Amino acid sequence: MTQTYTGIESPRAGCRYGVWAGAAVAAVLLCTLCSALTFWLMAPRVVQFDMKGTVDLFNQQAAQQQTSSATLQQLSARFGLAMAASLTQYQEANHAVILVAPAVIGGADDITVQIRSDISKRMQEAK
């Protein structure tokens, strides 16, 4: 004796829907994992830099040198270019957002010593 089904769906239709639902869930999970990984890898690092302290230190050192006004202007221009180049190079190399120290409440790495060292090296090379 053969069974006949009068309904629209066969007994295997439920299994087919389960497979498609499982595949859809797996696809959503894979996309979520890829998005999270991309965000984690591409998110910029936030760091802080004490620009005021660095400029104040430069001004103190420049005032002690007893140089003419023209020489002081050249030195200030070189300092500004060296600082901008150091910050730009660090930002590009480390995929970082650099904030001035007063803008940061906490949690950001301080790169002031590193940048000051690089500025000093650039100033020595420019002589």
Rosetta constraint file for C-alpha pairs under 8 A:
AtomPair CA 5 CA 10 HARMONIC 7.17 0.50
AtomPair CA 9 CA 13 HARMONIC 5.98 0.50
AtomPair CA 12 CA 16 HARMONIC 6.52 0.50
AtomPair CA 13 CA 17 HARMONIC 6.38 0.50
AtomPair CA 14 CA 18 HARMONIC 6.26 0.50
AtomPair CA 15 CA 19 HARMONIC 6.38 0.50
AtomPair CA 16 CA 20 HARMONIC 6.42 0.50
AtomPair CA 17 CA 21 HARMONIC 6.05 0.50
AtomPair CA 18 CA 22 HARMONIC 6.07 0.50
AtomPair CA 19 CA 23 HARMONIC 6.16 0.50
AtomPair CA 20 CA 24 HARMONIC 6.16 0.50
AtomPair CA 21 CA 25 HARMONIC 6.24 0.50
AtomPair CA 22 CA 26 HARMONIC 6.13 0.50
AtomPair CA 23 CA 27 HARMONIC 6.14 0.50
AtomPair CA 24 CA 28 HARMONIC 6.26 0.50
AtomPair CA 25 CA 29 HARMONIC 6.19 0.50
AtomPair CA 26 CA 30 HARMONIC 6.12 0.50
AtomPair CA 27 CA 31 HARMONIC 6.20 0.50
AtomPair CA 28 CA 32 HARMONIC 6.14 0.50
AtomPair CA 29 CA 33 HARMONIC 6.14 0.50
AtomPair CA 30 CA 34 HARMONIC 6.18 0.50
AtomPair CA 31 CA 35 HARMONIC 6.11 0.50
AtomPair CA 32 CA 36 HARMONIC 6.15 0.50
AtomPair CA 33 CA 37 HARMONIC 6.11 0.50
AtomPair CA 34 CA 38 HARMONIC 6.07 0.50
AtomPair CA 35 CA 39 HARMONIC 6.11 0.50
AtomPair CA 36 CA 40 HARMONIC 6.08 0.50
AtomPair CA 37 CA 41 HARMONIC 6.11 0.50
AtomPair CA 38 CA 42 HARMONIC 5.88 0.50
AtomPair CA 39 CA 43 HARMONIC 5.57 0.50
AtomPair CA 44 CA 95 HARMONIC 5.38 0.50
AtomPair CA 44 CA 96 HARMONIC 5.02 0.50
AtomPair CA 44 CA 97 HARMONIC 6.29 0.50
AtomPair CA 45 CA 94 HARMONIC 7.55 0.50
AtomPair CA 45 CA 95 HARMONIC 6.38 0.50
AtomPair CA 45 CA 96 HARMONIC 4.45 0.50
AtomPair CA 45 CA 97 HARMONIC 6.01 0.50
AtomPair CA 46 CA 96 HARMONIC 5.66 0.50
AtomPair CA 46 CA 97 HARMONIC 4.85 0.50
AtomPair CA 46 CA 98 HARMONIC 6.13 0.50
AtomPair CA 46 CA 99 HARMONIC 7.35 0.50
AtomPair CA 46 CA 108 HARMONIC 5.77 0.50
AtomPair CA 46 CA 109 HARMONIC 7.31 0.50
AtomPair CA 47 CA 96 HARMONIC 6.77 0.50
AtomPair CA 47 CA 97 HARMONIC 6.22 0.50
AtomPair CA 47 CA 98 HARMONIC 5.06 0.50
AtomPair CA 47 CA 99 HARMONIC 6.20 0.50
AtomPair CA 47 CA 108 HARMONIC 4.81 0.50
AtomPair CA 47 CA 109 HARMONIC 4.84 0.50
AtomPair CA 47 CA 110 HARMONIC 5.93 0.50
AtomPair CA 47 CA 111 HARMONIC 6.72 0.50
AtomPair CA 48 CA 98 HARMONIC 5.52 0.50
AtomPair CA 48 CA 99 HARMONIC 4.76 0.50
AtomPair CA 48 CA 100 HARMONIC 5.46 0.50
AtomPair CA 48 CA 101 HARMONIC 5.23 0.50
AtomPair CA 48 CA 104 HARMONIC 6.91 0.50
AtomPair CA 48 CA 108 HARMONIC 6.02 0.50
AtomPair CA 48 CA 109 HARMONIC 6.07 0.50
AtomPair CA 48 CA 110 HARMONIC 4.89 0.50
AtomPair CA 48 CA 111 HARMONIC 6.17 0.50
AtomPair CA 48 CA 112 HARMONIC 7.39 0.50
AtomPair CA 49 CA 98 HARMONIC 6.72 0.50
AtomPair CA 49 CA 99 HARMONIC 6.19 0.50
AtomPair CA 49 CA 100 HARMONIC 4.99 0.50
AtomPair CA 49 CA 101 HARMONIC 5.35 0.50
AtomPair CA 49 CA 110 HARMONIC 5.96 0.50
AtomPair CA 49 CA 111 HARMONIC 5.62 0.50
AtomPair CA 49 CA 112 HARMONIC 4.87 0.50
AtomPair CA 50 CA 54 HARMONIC 6.25 0.50
AtomPair CA 50 CA 100 HARMONIC 5.73 0.50
AtomPair CA 50 CA 101 HARMONIC 4.98 0.50
AtomPair CA 50 CA 102 HARMONIC 7.91 0.50
AtomPair CA 50 CA 112 HARMONIC 5.76 0.50
AtomPair CA 51 CA 55 HARMONIC 6.10 0.50
AtomPair CA 51 CA 100 HARMONIC 6.23 0.50
AtomPair CA 51 CA 101 HARMONIC 7.42 0.50
AtomPair CA 51 CA 112 HARMONIC 7.89 0.50
AtomPair CA 52 CA 56 HARMONIC 5.98 0.50
AtomPair CA 53 CA 57 HARMONIC 6.03 0.50
AtomPair CA 54 CA 58 HARMONIC 6.25 0.50
AtomPair CA 54 CA 112 HARMONIC 7.87 0.50
AtomPair CA 54 CA 116 HARMONIC 7.07 0.50
AtomPair CA 55 CA 59 HARMONIC 6.16 0.50
AtomPair CA 56 CA 60 HARMONIC 6.20 0.50
AtomPair CA 57 CA 61 HARMONIC 6.26 0.50
AtomPair CA 58 CA 62 HARMONIC 5.99 0.50
AtomPair CA 59 CA 63 HARMONIC 6.02 0.50
AtomPair CA 60 CA 64 HARMONIC 6.49 0.50
AtomPair CA 61 CA 65 HARMONIC 6.76 0.50
AtomPair CA 62 CA 66 HARMONIC 7.72 0.50
AtomPair CA 62 CA 72 HARMONIC 7.23 0.50
AtomPair CA 67 CA 71 HARMONIC 6.20 0.50
AtomPair CA 67 CA 72 HARMONIC 6.32 0.50
AtomPair CA 68 CA 72 HARMONIC 6.13 0.50
AtomPair CA 69 CA 73 HARMONIC 6.17 0.50
AtomPair CA 70 CA 74 HARMONIC 6.34 0.50
AtomPair CA 71 CA 75 HARMONIC 6.08 0.50
AtomPair CA 72 CA 76 HARMONIC 6.03 0.50
AtomPair CA 73 CA 77 HARMONIC 6.13 0.50
AtomPair CA 74 CA 78 HARMONIC 6.16 0.50
AtomPair CA 75 CA 79 HARMONIC 6.09 0.50
AtomPair CA 76 CA 80 HARMONIC 6.15 0.50
AtomPair CA 77 CA 81 HARMONIC 6.26 0.50
AtomPair CA 78 CA 82 HARMONIC 5.99 0.50
AtomPair CA 78 CA 123 HARMONIC 6.91 0.50
AtomPair CA 78 CA 126 HARMONIC 7.71 0.50
AtomPair CA 79 CA 83 HARMONIC 6.05 0.50
AtomPair CA 79 CA 119 HARMONIC 7.37 0.50
AtomPair CA 79 CA 123 HARMONIC 6.78 0.50
AtomPair CA 80 CA 84 HARMONIC 6.14 0.50
AtomPair CA 81 CA 85 HARMONIC 6.03 0.50
AtomPair CA 82 CA 86 HARMONIC 6.02 0.50
AtomPair CA 82 CA 119 HARMONIC 5.41 0.50
AtomPair CA 82 CA 122 HARMONIC 5.92 0.50
AtomPair CA 82 CA 123 HARMONIC 6.61 0.50
AtomPair CA 83 CA 87 HARMONIC 6.14 0.50
AtomPair CA 83 CA 115 HARMONIC 7.63 0.50
AtomPair CA 83 CA 119 HARMONIC 5.66 0.50
AtomPair CA 84 CA 88 HARMONIC 6.06 0.50
AtomPair CA 85 CA 89 HARMONIC 5.95 0.50
AtomPair CA 86 CA 90 HARMONIC 6.12 0.50
AtomPair CA 86 CA 115 HARMONIC 6.24 0.50
AtomPair CA 86 CA 118 HARMONIC 6.25 0.50
AtomPair CA 86 CA 119 HARMONIC 6.30 0.50
AtomPair CA 87 CA 91 HARMONIC 6.03 0.50
AtomPair CA 87 CA 98 HARMONIC 7.90 0.50
AtomPair CA 87 CA 115 HARMONIC 6.94 0.50
AtomPair CA 88 CA 92 HARMONIC 6.16 0.50
AtomPair CA 89 CA 93 HARMONIC 5.99 0.50
AtomPair CA 90 CA 94 HARMONIC 5.93 0.50
AtomPair CA 90 CA 96 HARMONIC 7.58 0.50
AtomPair CA 91 CA 95 HARMONIC 5.53 0.50
AtomPair CA 91 CA 96 HARMONIC 4.86 0.50
AtomPair CA 91 CA 97 HARMONIC 6.56 0.50
AtomPair CA 91 CA 98 HARMONIC 7.02 0.50
AtomPair CA 92 CA 96 HARMONIC 7.04 0.50
AtomPair CA 99 CA 103 HARMONIC 6.45 0.50
AtomPair CA 99 CA 104 HARMONIC 7.00 0.50
AtomPair CA 100 CA 104 HARMONIC 7.13 0.50
AtomPair CA 104 CA 108 HARMONIC 7.15 0.50
AtomPair CA 111 CA 115 HARMONIC 6.19 0.50
AtomPair CA 112 CA 116 HARMONIC 6.02 0.50
AtomPair CA 113 CA 117 HARMONIC 6.13 0.50
AtomPair CA 114 CA 118 HARMONIC 6.34 0.50
AtomPair CA 115 CA 119 HARMONIC 6.06 0.50
AtomPair CA 116 CA 120 HARMONIC 6.11 0.50
AtomPair CA 117 CA 121 HARMONIC 6.26 0.50
AtomPair CA 118 CA 122 HARMONIC 6.16 0.50
AtomPair CA 119 CA 123 HARMONIC 6.06 0.50
AtomPair CA 120 CA 124 HARMONIC 6.24 0.50
AtomPair CA 121 CA 125 HARMONIC 6.28 0.50
AtomPair CA 122 CA 126 HARMONIC 6.17 0.50
AtomPair CA 123 CA 127 HARMONIC 6.65 0.50
